[in-house]
Structures are given as structure tokens and as C-alpha cells.
Amino acid sequence: MTGPWADMGTELGERATLVQFSSAFCAPCRATRRVLAEVAGLVPGVSHVEIDAEAHLDLVRRLEIVRTPTVLVLDAAGRVVRRAAGQPRKADVIAALGRP
């Protein structure tokens, strides 16, 4: 990974990476994890990374994450191309990835 993602220890997806910021007591975060993992399993070249917001406060501040869950869609180079707060619907995540 490059940029702020380098210290996460995870590789970027070939096509896109779904970065989820979560917190321990966030019920919508668990549902979001399931949706994003399912999308990453369905769409070739897409990976899912979950980041504990409380453990990475410097990154949260830099990216102006104000609530959990927040999902960032990164392109293959690690640039944020979309972002959304709250629990996403699977169809919306797939649409945010665009067409192959």
C-alpha cells in the first residue's frame, strides 16, 4: 500500500480497495463488514480492509472521519475516489465501484 495506507500491512486490490473505519461497539459496522466482504468476494480485483478507528486516531483525523462506519473506495493507486458514512447497501457499493 502507498500513502497513508502503507502502515496498514495490507495490499491494495488490483481494481479497488474498500476501506472501512469501524469502532468496537458499532452495530452497523458489523453489518457493513459483511456487505463489504461479500462485495470483495463477488467483484474481481476488489479487496476489503477494516480499520479500527480508535486504534488509528491520527489517520482518522487526517481523513476527517467523523463517524463509524465510514467507507472509502480507493482506486488501484490508493487514491480516495468515493466515501460514504453509515451502513451501505450492497447495490450501492457495487455501483460505487463503477463498471469493469
Secondary structure, DSSP 4 states (H G I P E B T S, - for coil): --GGGGGG--PPPSSEEEEEEE-TT-HHHHHHHHHHHHHHHHSTTEEEEEEEGGGGHHHHHHTT--SSSEEEEEETTS-EEEEEESPPPHHHHHHHH---
